Amino acid sequence: MRNAPATIVVHGTLLHSPIPGQLEILQDAVISVAGDGRISTVWTPGTQGHQEALATARTEGTLVELGHNQYLLPGFVDLHIHAPQWPQMGKALHLPLNEWLQQCTFPLEARYADIVFARKSYESLVDNLLANGTTTATYFGTVHLEATKLLADIALEKGQRALVGKVAMDNIDECPDFYRDATTAAGLEGTRELIEYIQGKQNGNRPLVLPAVTPRFIPSCTDDMLDGLAKIAREYGCHVQTHCSESDWQHQYVINRHGMNDAQSLDRLGLLTDKTVLAHSNLVDEADMATIKARQSAVAHCPLSNLYFSHAVFPLRRALDFGLKVGLGTDISGGPSPSILQNCRSAISVSRALEDGVDPRLPAADRGSPGSRIDFREAFWLATAGGAEALGLKVGRFASGYEFDALLIDTDVDDSNLLVWKDLDSPDDILQKIIYNAGRRNIRRVWVQGRQVKT
């Protein structure tokens, strides 16, 4: 079980983005973390208590002193991970989505009936995500209750903040015989049991691991299942996660079945709430955005996996301007990288591709969708504060009362692609270089709720 976090004080340069598109650089800052893992105070030079806090921490041996080439960033938030797909990351990406699911993914997920296999896979996954700086992970499990309980246990034991859901899928027309809930009632009861199991593990009013109602997507669920899951989500007041308008196939399937787009159908069923995360949402229209915003639901933008399976680019700039809550998701294993940094880069790249267009046969003026781009500042916000806001969690920024989920980035490690020139690069430049070139080796320490989980 987790040990109580020790009080620490960090001194150095802090980089965070409390507001989309705005980078706040706190140089020579002192951040004090209370024994419960929350930030108590952030001092900047010249503020009352700055020098006293620094001197006291040195005397008491609680000081973490950042080097001149080191920077403190908020921990990364990943809004969409298929935990059981970890063993196939980087495989079968040449297939269309439905073939990828039926031929590769469902057979792999079915193996999680084997709890020994599940443990090996999930421990590897959580270890790797923490090493890559993912302090908050939003997990789809499998239909297997015991394996999904185990995933929640492993996240808790290793100290990762997580949302965990047992996947619900009972539609015999779209789910294979070897991998689905035995009945609608069994799927609903499994969801209820997982919620109560995770809630039973919670200690106090700031739990590290939370349950999430998880209909895989509308095609995999009957209407009775979707209706029952909405009732459970209301009963327990917990998060909801599902896919929304990811690809042409899924998007059209819902229109054919329900006569409306995913977002409208999920809303009609009662599954859009202020705790709902909609993965992908590439094909949402203005009416969908209005509904999502009205319900205060959020979108998990998965730029890397969308390149492989969606045949569309999520209109991120338009969604942000519309006022939607948006964060980033790796979509392991539809996305072939566990790194939120890699997905920051992809978010920037696909926004530029959407803005400029990519078909050279068209005149430049007709090629793209003007005003679609984001830059590294907005990508950084999506990876931290944006993802936190999507989940309604007090993480993702350095402020009093927020959880101390943080990364120590070292720009001066051996065998790294990250090169900083102090006489040429401002702190703003350095963050840009971190976003574009930092890797796992540069993430030297990771804290979650004040507890160091990577050394």
N, C-alpha and C positions, 0 to 999 in steps of 0.2 A: 504493500500500500504506500501511498505518497507520504513523505515526511513533511512536516510543517516547514514552510519556506523561512529561511533566515533573513533577518533584516540586512539589506545591503544599501550602499550609496555608490552611485556611478558618477564619475567625473570625466567630461570630455565633450566631444561634438555630437549633438543629437540632430537627426534629420527626420522630420515627419511632415505629413500633409493633412492638416485638419480639415481643409476646404479643397474641393476639386480644383486642380490646376494651380494651386498655390503651395509652394514649398516653404516650410519654416525651418531655418537653420539656427540652432542654439549652440553657439560656440562657448567653450569654457563653462558649460552648464553643469549643475549638480542636481541629480535626481535621487530622491530618497524613497526607498521602498519599505513599507511597513512589514511587520511580521506576518500579516495575513496575505501578503503578495500584491497589495494595492499600492499605487503611487501615492505617497503622502504629500510631497512637495517637489516642485521643480524651481530651482533658483537659477537665475542668469546673473552674469557679472554686474556688480553694482547694486543688486537688490539686497535688502536687509536679510541677514542670515546666511548668505552665500559662503563667506569665508569661515564662519563659525561651523557650519555644517561640514565643510571640507576638513577642517582641523579636527573636529570630533570624530569623524569617520576614520581618519588616519590613526588617531589615538586608540580607537576601539577595535581597529583591524577589520572594519566592515567595508573599506573602500575598494572599489573596482576602478582602477585608473586606466583610461583608454590611452593608447599610444598616439603619437602624432599622425600615424597612418591608419588609425582605427576610428570607426564611426558606429554610433548606436542607432538602429532603425527599429521601428515597431515590427513585431512578428507578422508573418504573412498569413492571410486568410484564404483558404481554398474552399470555394462554395460548392464544388461538385466533383466527387471522387467515387468511382465504382471500386470499392475495396477488393472484391474477389477477383477483379480483372488484373490485378498486379502481376501475376505470372505471365500474362500475354502482352504486356506493354511492349510496343514496338513490333508487333506481329499483325499480319492479316489486314493491313491498312489499305490494301489495293481493292478490297471488296466493297460493294454497296452496303449500306447500313443494314438492311434486312437480312442479307446473306451473311454478313459479319455476325449478326446476332444469332441466327439459326445454326450456322455451321461451326462457329468458333466459340462465341461467348457463352451461350446457354449451356453447351456441354462442359465448359470450364466451371461455370458457376454451380452446376449440379454436383461437382466434386466436393463441395463444402458440406455435404452430408458427413464427410469424414472429418472429424474434429481434429485429428492429428495434422492432417493436411491444412486445415483452416488455421491452426495455431502457427505453423511454420510460415505460411503466407502472410498472415496479418502482423506477426511480429516483425517480419522483414519490411513490410510496408510502412508501419508506424516509425520504425527506426530510420528508414530512408527519408521519409517526409520531414521528420524532425531535423535530420542532418541537412536538409535543403531549406530549412527555415520556416516550414509550415507549422505554425503554433496552433492554428485553429483549422480543423479538417471537418468537412461535411460529407459523411459517408453513406452511400447506398450499400447495404449488406446483400444477402441472398434471401431466398424464401425460407432458409433454415433458421429456426429460432435459436438453437443452441450455439451455432456458429456466430450468429449476430450478437448474442449475449457475450460471447468470447471477445469479439471485436471491441465492444464497449469496455470490457474488463482490461484488455491490453492497452487501450488508449489511456485509461485511468491509471494503470500501473506505471506506464512509461511517462506519464505527466503531460499528455497532449490534450488540449482543449478540443472537444469533438461533439458533433451531432451524429447520431447513429440511428439508422432505420432498417427494419426488416422489409425487404422488397415484397410488395403485394402484387400478385399476377395470377388470375384465375380464369382468363378467357381461353377456353379450349380451342377456339378458332385461330388464335395467334400465338399461343404458348405450346411448346412441345410436351408430349405426354410425360417425358422423363424429368421435366423441370417446370413445375408450377405448384401453386397451392392446391392441396387435395380437394378442397371445397372452398366456396366463398366464406362460409362460417369459420373454417379453419384458418384462413388467411386473416380474418378480422380478429379472431381470438389470439393468434400469434402476435399480431400488432399490439393488442392490449396487454398481453403478457410481457412483451419486451418493454413497453413503456413503464409498467409497474416495476419490472426488474431494475431498470436504470434509475428510476426515481427512488427505489429502495437503497441504492448505493450512494445517493446524494447526501452530503453532509453540510447543513447550513443552507443559506439562501443564495450562495454563489457557486453552484455545482460546476464541476469541470466538464462533465459529460452529460449531454442532454439527449432525450429521445426525439425522433422525427417520424411522423406518419409518412409512408413512402410508397404510394402507387407508382409503379415503374413508369408507365405512361398510359394514356387512355387506351391505346390498342391492346395492351396486355390485361386490362381489367374490364370486368362486366360493370354495368351501371349499378348493380346491387353492391358490388365491392366498393366502388367509388363513393356511393352514398353512405355506406357504413363507415368508411375511413373518415369522411367529413364529420360524421357524428362523433367518432372517437377523438378527432383533433379538437373539436369544440369541448368535449367532456373533460379532456385533460389539459387543454390550453397549450398544446405543444406545437412544435414546428411541423411544417409540411414541406416535402420536397418531391418534385416530379419533373418530367420533361415537358417542354412546351414548344410546339411548332419548330422542331429541330430540322427536319428535312422535308422535301417535297412529298415523299411517301407518307410519313407520319401526319403531316399537315393535311394532306388530301384525305387520308383515312378518316380523320375526325370530322371533316366536313361531310363526307359521305355518310358517316354513321349518325352524327348528331345535327347536321345541318348548320354548323357554325364553326368558327375557329377554336383552337385549343383554349385560349384564354377565356373566351366567352363560355365555353362548355364547363371548364373547371370552376368558373364563377357560379354558373347555374347550379352546379353540384355542391357548392359550399366549400370548395377547396382553396379558394383564394382568400387569404387572410393577411394580417400584418406580420405573420410569421411564416409565410410561404416563400420558398425559393424555386423559381422556374428556370430550369437548365435550358440554355441555348436561346430559345425565343427568336430565332433568326427571321422567321416569316411573319412576325406580328405586324399588324397595320395600326393606323392611328386610333381606331376604335379599341383595339386590344390594349394599346398603351394607356388609353384613358381609363380602361377598366382596371388594369394592373395598378395604376397610380391611385385610383379611388380606393382600392382595397389595401394600399400601402404594401403590396407584395414586392418581391425583389427578383432580379434576373441574375443568374450565374452566366456570365459571358465566358465562353470556352473557345477562344480564338484559334488555338492550335488544332483541336479536334474538328472544328467547323470546316477547316480547310479540306479534311479528308472525307467527311460524311454529309455535309449539309448542302453543298452546291449553292451556298448563299453566305453573305457576310452580315452578321448582326449589325444593325444600324446604331452603333454605340453612341456616336456623337448626338444623333437625333434623340436617343433615349435619355441621355444625360440632360440635354436641353429641355426635354419634355418634363423632367423632374422625377424620373424613375430611380429607384434604388438599384444600383448595379455593383457587382464585384466580379472577381475572376474565378474561374474553375479550370483545373487541369483536365478534367474528364478522363482520368486514367480509366481504361487504356485506349479509349478513342483518341485521346491525346497522348502522344508517345514520349512525354516527358513529365517527371514528377515535380519539376521546378516551376514555382510561380514566377520567378524571374524570367524564365523562358517564355511564359505566357504573357508577361508584360511586353516583351519584345514583339511577340506575335500580335498582341492587341494593337500596338503601334503600327506594325506592318500592314495588317489587314485593313486598318482604318485608312491608311494611305492608298492602298490598292482600291478601296471603295471610292475614295475621293477622286483619284486620278484615272481610274479605269485601267484595264489590262489588255484590251483587244486592239492590237496595232492596226487592224483594218479600218477602224473608225477614226474620224478626225479627232484631234485632242479635245476639242470643245464638247464633243458628243460622247466621250469615252467613259466618264465617271459621274460621280454624285458629289457635286461641290459642297464644301463645308462639312465633310465627314471625318476629318482627321483628328486624332488626339496626339499628345506628345508624351514624353517620359514622365512629366509631372503628374498628368492625369492617370497614367498607367500605375504609377507608384501609389496614388490615392486609391485606385481600384483594388490594389493588392493588400491594402492595409485598412484605412478608415472606411473606404467604400464597402469592402466585404464585411467589416464589423457592423456598419449601419444596416446592411442587408439582413443580418442575423439578430439585430437588436442587442448587441453585446458591447460592453464598455471596454473595448480593446482597440488597437490600431492607431493610437496616438499617445503622446506623452503629456498627461494632464492629471492633476490631482483627482483622486477617486477612481481612476482607470486602473485596470489590471496591468501589472508589469509583465507583458508578453513582448519580448525584445530579442534582437539579434545584434551581435557584435561582428561587424564587417571589417576585415583586415585587408587593406589594399596593397599590402607589401609582403605577400606570401610567395614562396618559391613555386615555380611551375604554374603560374596563373596568367590568364589573358588580360587581367586588369592592371593597367599601367597608369599611374598618376604622376604628373609632373607638377610639383608644388609651385614652381615659378610660373606655370602656365595655366593651371586649373584652379578655378574658384570652387568653393563648396558646392555650388549649383552644378558646375561641370563634373565634379566628382560623383555626385548622385547619378548624373546621366551616364557616366562611365560604369558605375555599379550596375545600373539597370541593364546596360547593353553587354557588359563583359564579365561581371562577377559570376562565380560558380560556387559549387559546394565547398571547395577548398577555402574560399574567402570567408565563409560563415564559420567563425571560430568558436563562438559561444551562442547558446540559445537558452532563453528563460521563458517559462510559462507560469503565470501567476506567482512570480518571484522565485520559483524553483529552477535551478539550472538543470537543463535536460540534455545539453550537449556541451562537452568540454573540449 
